[in-house]
């Protein structure tokens, strides 16, 4: 058995480790969960809802933007991006 050092993204729930600091830095610079990329995943304008699926009894996730920005598939560097408000008490 060999022990190795690996790196994980501090922003997303992704479980895949990266072996080099360069690889994790490249991932974090485009990660949708990194607030610095101004992507939909960290935006106050993102809304999630459920709609009936194609098959009876199934539901589908529906994502929308209250600022009418494009969501296909996820946008980064969006001009309509607003930071999510956290409600900590």
N, C-alpha and C positions, 0 to 999 in steps of 0.2 A: 504494500500500500504506500502511496505517496501523498504527502500533504501539499496542497497548493494554496496560493493566495488568489482570491477572486474578488470582484467588485460587483455591487448591485446598485441600481438606480435608486436615489433617495426620494424620487417623486412618484414613481408608478408602482403598481402592485405586481409588476412583471417578476417572475421568479428566476428567469434565466440569468446566471452570473456571467460576467465578462472577465476575461483573463487579464487584459491589459488596461492600464489607466487611459490610454488613447481611445480604446473601444468604448469604454463607459462614458468618456467625455463627449464622444461623437453622438452616442445615444441620448445623453442628457440635453445636448444642444438642440435636439429635435423632438424630445419627448412631449407628448400631448398633455401630460400631467405636470410639467414644469411651468410655473406661472410666467417665467421670463419669455416663453415662446408665444404667449398671448393666443393660446388655442382654445377651442370650444370647451374642452374638458375642464378648464379652470375659469370659465366665464360666467358672470352673473346672468347673462342673457340666455343661457342654455336652459331649455325646459324639456322635461321628460314626462311622457304620458303613455298610456296603453290604448291600443285600438284593436278591434276584433281582427283575428287572423283569418287566413284564407280557409282554414278548416274549422268546422264547428267546435266550439269549446276552447279554441286556442286564442291567445292574445299576442300581439306584436308590439315591440317597443317603438314608440314614435318620439323622435327628437325634433325640436324646433328652436328657432332663434327669435327672441322678441325684438331684435334689431333688424330682422329680415336679412341677415348676412347668410351667405351660402354655407351649407353644412356637408358638402359632398367631398369625401367622406368625413373628414374633419379639417378645419381650416386653422392655419397658424398665421401669426402676424396680422390678425384681423384688426381693421381700423375701428370696428365697433366694440372691441373687447373691453370689458369692465371686470375688475377683480371681484371674486366671490366674497360676499360678506359672511363672516363667521360670527355665529351667535354663541359666544361662550359666557357662561354665568358663573 
